[in-house]
Amino acid sequence: MRFEEYRSHDAVGLGALVAKGEVTAGELLEVAVARMAEVNPRLNAITRDLTDEARAQPAGQGPLAGVPYLLKDLGAAYGGVPMTAGSKLFSQTPSAADSALTRLYKDAGLQIFGKTNTPEFGLWPVTESDLLGPARNPWDLSRTPGGSSGGASAAVAAGIVPAAHASDGGGSIRIPAACCGLFGMKPSRGRVSFSPAGEGWAGASIMHAVTRSVRDSAVLLDIGCAPQPGDPYFLSPPERPYAEEVARDPGRLRIAMFDGSLTVGGSVDPEVAAAVRDAGKLCESLGHTVEAATLPGDHAAMQAAARLVMAASVAANVDAELERQGRPLADGDIEAATLSIYWNGKQTGAAEYVRAVQALHAYGRAAGGLFETYDVMLLATLGRPAIPIGYLFEDRQELTKRLFSYMPNTQAFNNSGQPAMTVPLAWSAAGLPIGIQFAARTGAEGLLFRLAGQLERARPWFDRVPAL
């Protein structure tokens, strides 16, 4: 199979070719590996080659059997291989076993042949760690592919794979998908198990994927939404397979549209705000009712509580690894920006942590009130298109301002626990992708997949790919 033909199919399409015997899994893997060799030196999207392991992997069963796939180097462990989390501290520690999600992927027949770049501990919306180096955006190599699933999104946008594993604790699926012109669904809290690990960031973090097509995301969530024994929380099974939802009519939806910033101190570029309003007009043309509304809740309190929970989680994870290694923290173990977060976490008391979690739960209850009136909320994913590599950290005094002018609207739905997706419905005047975000009530991924399928049919994006 030639690369051009490979890229013309999504993961479901490639899986169908394998099932019909028109191509073998081995042939697909070799195309993906060749594409990796061609473009990854420019992108730095894939930071660990697992091609030999993929070639030795037993065949699985399912609609994606034989399809090449990548794991983010954070969240989903691959047995015997270090999960670096973008950090020197973890770079020499092999994972004891596959995580539950990795096992589900393998059982489904996905050929996992590499791990993708991520910032240290997934803390940033750009992918620029000291250990792994910066990942680059296929639409413009001087710009970030986003973070923390930046390597995954760069690999998918560049055509190495049609879909890749990703995770999202503050926007880390939606942000890179928006930067790279992809579809990115962040499922509800509890939809995908972190087993055997515990929760991430008090339940804010959730794993899934970035994809070129909506149906790939749906099928991958069908594979991954399997509760595991001992999970701290999980949701009732979906009413029907998500793969079936994509082709279903969403009905007439009542949509709340917001073209500003939810984050205190954030901003939305006029070009992006205009793209949000244009998406509202598209939804109206499809028969939906669109009204101006915002998300209720104390956003400043949510931000402060999420910052504390994140810092405490970093401190706990770092200390656990140092204890395992039997030594104290040394210079260079973690990056300077992470070190500041670590020490803030070390100073967090137990009561303070519990109050922060309570504040996040209060925020989720307030935010959930919007969906008593509306089916869906429509707003910008990012405040502006992909920013230049290095821009976020070049002026530490400006870091917070730059951070929230770039990612003003994603963190809210991690901490409310609600599902949210970014859909590549617009491009900037400079030719960079602009993602449009849609959120729904907890557990309503099926509704979002129905809407996404409708938007994909109305304004297709699959064939819009970077020249690279």
N, C-alpha and C positions, 0 to 999 in steps of 0.2 A: 504493500500500500504506500502510495506517495503522501507526503505531508499535506498537500493541498486537499486531498480527499479526506484524510484523517481530520483535518481542522473543519471540514464542512459538516461534521457530525457532532452532536452533543454526546454525553456519556450514554444515555439511553439508546441513541442511534448506533453507537459503536457496539454496545452490548447486544443489540439485535443482529448486527452483522456476524458477531461471534456465534450467537445461538443458531443462525441459519447456515453456518459453515462457510460463509463467504470470505472470512478472514479468521486467522487464529489469534489467540491471546498473545502468543509469542510475537507475531508480526506487529500487533499493536504496540507491545512493549518496546520493540526495537525502533519503531517510529518515534515514540516518546523520548527514548534515550538519545536518539540522534538529534532531535530538536533541542533537548537539554544541552547537549554538547555544543550545538550551534549558537544558542542565544544566552545560556546561563552565564558565561564569562562576562557578558555585558550587564546582566541583570542582578547577579548574585542572589537569585531567588531561592535556589536549592543549595543547602549548605551541608548535606550529608547524602552521599550516594548509596542507595540500597538495592542497586540493580541486581547484584548476585543473589541477594535474598529473595527478590521478586521472581527471578528465574527458577528458584528452587521451591517456591510456594505452591502448595497443592491447589488444584482447581476448586473453586467454590461454585455455588449455585445462586441464580437470581438474575434480574434484568440487567445488572451491571457486571456480570461475570466476565472476566477477561479485560476489563477496562483499566488502563494505567491510572494510578492515584498517588497522592502525596499527603503526608502527615505534617502538620505544623510541629515545630520543635518545642511545643509547649502544650500541655493538657492531655494529649493522647500518647501513652507510653508504647514503645516497641521493645519487646523483651530482648535483653542482651545488648541493647544500643543505648548510649547516654541520651537523655532528654535534657539538653543543655539549658533550656529556657533562656537562651541568649546570654548566659552568665558563665564566667570562668569558674565560679564556685561549683557548678554542677557539671562541668564539661567532661569530667573523667568518671562519672558515676553511672554505670550501666543500669538500665531499668531491669528490675527483677523479673517482670513478666509483662505481657501485653495488657493494656487497659481494656476494660469491657468494650469500649467503642472500637478500638483497634481489632479486637477479636470479631466483633460484628461485621466490620468491613472485610476482614479476611474470609469469614464464612460466606459473605455475599459474593466472593470471587474477585473483589478489587485487587489489582496488582500494585502493592505499595512498594515504590522503587526509590523513595527519597524523603528527606525531611526538609521543611522550608524555614526560611529566615524569620526571626522574630526579635523585637527589642528585649532587653533584659527584663525577665519576669512579665512580659506583656504589658509593661507600665505605660507605654507611650503610643500615640496615634501615628507614629512614624517608625520605620524599621531601620535603626542606625546603631546597633550595639557595637561596643568595643571588640567583643569576641568574634562576632560573625561579620561585621562590616555592614555598610549600607546596602539595602536592596534598592533597585531602581525601577522606575515606572516605564513600561513599554511604550506609552504614549509620548513620553518626553524623558529621556534618560537623566536629565538634570533634576528631575522632580521625584518626590517620594511616591511609592505605591501605597502609602498609608501604613497603618499599623493597628493592632499588633500583628495581624495576619497579612503583613505586607508581602512576604515571600510567596505565600499561597496565591494571592491575587495577581502578583506579577507573573507567576508561572502560568496561571489560567489565561490571563489576557494575552500572553505571548504565544499561546497555543501549545505549550508543552503538555498540558492535560486539559480536558474540558471542565474539570471540577477538582476541588481540593479541600481537605479538611481545614477548618478554621475555628477560632474561639473568640468570644466577645464578652469582656467584662465592663466595658464602658463605651463600646462602639467598634470593637476590634474585628468584627465581621463586616459591619456596614460601612465603616470608614474606608478600608482598603477597597471594598467592592465599588464604592462611589468614586474613588480615585482612579480606578482602572476600568470603568465602564462595564461592571458585572452586576449580576443579581446576588444579593446577600440577605438571607433570612436569619435573624436572631430569634430562636424559639423562646417560648415561655420558660420561666424558672421551673425546673423539675422535669422538663420534657426529655432531656438527654442526660444519662447518668455519667457521673464523674468516677464511678467505681474503677479501681479500689480506693482512690483518693477520696477525701472529704469534699465539702463544698468549696467553691471559689469565691472569695470576697463576700462572705455572708450571703451567698446565693446569687450575687449579681452576675457572676460569670457563667456562661453557657456555651457548649460546643455544638458546632454544626459544620457548615461548608460555605464556600464561595463557588459560584457556577456561572456558566454563560447562559444557560436556559433555565426557565422556571421549573420545568418538569424534572430536570436533574436534581434540583434542590428538594423537590417533593419526594422523589424516590429515595434519595439519601436520608431524608428524615424518617421515611418509613423503615429504613434499615436501622437507624440509630436510636429510635425512640422506644427502647426496650428497658423498662425498669429492672434494676438489679437488686438482689437480696440485700437488705440493710440500707438502702438509699434513704437519706434523711427526709426526703420528700419526693413525690412524683405525682404526675397528673393522670387522670383517667385516660384510657386509650382513645384515640380519635374515633369519631363516628364512622368513618370509612377511610381507606388508604389515602394518604395525601396525593398520591399519583393520580387518583381519580378526581380530586378536587380541581386540578388545573384546568380541565376542560369544562367544568360546570359553570353555569351562569351564576354570578354572585347576587343577582337580583338588584333591586333598587336600593342603594346604600345611602345613608345619611352620613356625610363626611364633614368633619371639622377641619378647616384649613387655617394654618398659622404660618405667616411668612417671615417671622422674626426669630429671635434667640430665646430659648428657654433658660439658658445659663445666665446667671448674674455676671455681668462683665463681658458677655459674648456679643457677637455681631454677625450679621448676614450680609454678604456683598449684594449690591443691587442686582447684579446679573443672576445670582442664585435666587434671590427673592422673586425675580421675574419668572424664572423657571418653575418655581413653586406655583405661582399664579397660573402659569400656562398649563401645568399639570392639573390644576383645579378645573380649568376650562375643558381639558380632555375628559376628565371624569364627568363633567356635566354633559358633554356630548355623548357619553355612553349611558346616560339616563340617571346618573346619581345626583343627589342634592348636595350642594357644597355651600357651607356657611362659615363665616369667620368665627373662630373660637380658639381659646388657648387651654393648656393643660393646667388644671388646678393643683395646688400643693405649694409648700414652702420650698422653693427651689434652692435658696441659699442654705437652708438647714440640711437639705439633701446633699448638696455638694460638700458641706463641712463633714457630715457624718460619713459619706462615702470615702472621703480623703482619710479620715481616721481609721476606718475599717481596712482600707487598702494598706495603710502603713503598718497596722498591727499584724496583718496577714503576711506582709513581707518579712517583718521581724520574726514571726513564728517560723516561717519556712526556712529562713536563713539560719536561725539558731538550731533548728532540727537537723539541718545538713551538717553544721559545724559539730554538733554533738555526735552525729554518725561518724564524722571524720576524726573525732577526738582531739580537736584543737580549737583555739580561739580565732576570731576573725583577723585576717592579715591584710596588709595593704595590697590593693589590686584585686582582692577577691570579688568585689562588686564595684560598679561604676560610681563616680562621684555623686551623680544625681540620685542614684539608688541609695547610696550611703546616707544621704540626708533623710530620705524617706524611712530607712531602716531605724535610724536613731529616734525619729519621731514616734515610730511604732513601739520602740523599746520603752518609751516614756508614757505609753498609754496604759492606764489602769483598767482592771477588770470591769469595774462599775461604769467607767467611761465608755468602754467598748459596748457593754450591754445597752447603754443609753443611745449610743450611735445606731445600733441595730434597731432599736425601738423607733428612732427617728426615721429610719429608712422604711420601716413597716408603716408608719403613719403617712409617709409620703405616698407609698403605694396605694393605701386606702383612699387618699384624696385624689390621686391621679385616676384611680379606677372609677371615680364618680363620673368622669367625662363620658365613659362608655355606657352609662345608663341612658344617655341622650343620643349619643352618636355611635355608629357602627365602627368607624375608622377615623383616625386623625392623619392628616396630610401635612407635612412640613419638610424643610430642608434636612438632608442628611448632614452635610458639611456647610460651614459658613462661606466657603470659597473652594475653587478647584484645588487639585493637588499642589502643595507648597514645595518650594525648592528644597533639596536635600541640605541639611545643616541649618536651615532658617530657624527652626524652633529653638535651638540651643545656642545660637551664636551670640545672643545677648541675654544673660541670665536675669537681668533686671526686667526684661520684657517677656520672660517665659510664660507667666500666667496669662498675660494679655494675649499673647500670640496663640497660646494653647486653646483658649476658649473662643477666640475669633475664628479659629479653624474648626473646632468640634463643639458647637454650641448646643446640639440637640440630640445627641445619642445616649448620653449617660442616664438620662431620665428613665428610659425604659428598661435599663438593666436593674435599676433600683426599685422600680415599680413591679418588676417581674413580668411585664407584658411583652408579647411578641411584637417585633418590629422588623420591617424589611426595607432595603434600599433598592430602587428600580432605576436602571439607566435610561431615563426618559429625555435627557437634554445634554447638550455639549456647549461649551463656552465659545466665545468668538475666537479664542486662540486654539480651538480644537480639542480641549480637554473635557473629559466626561464630567457631568454633573448628576449626582444621584438624588433622587426624590424619595423621601422616607414616608412610610405608612405604618401606623401602629394600630393595634386592636386590643380588645379585652383579653385577659389571661386565658390561655387555652384555645384561642381562636385562630390558630395557624391555618386551619382549613379555609376560613373566610379570606385570610390574606392571600392564600394560594389561588383562590377563585378570582380575586381581584387582579392579582399579578398576571394570571393567565390571560385575562381579558385585556389588560394593558399591553402585554406582549403581542397579542394579535392585532391590537389597534395601532401600536407604534413599535414595530419589530426593531430589535437591536442586534440580533445574533450575528449578522454578517458585517457589522461595523467593528472592525478590528484594527489595531495599530499596525503601521507599516513595519516598524522596527528595522 
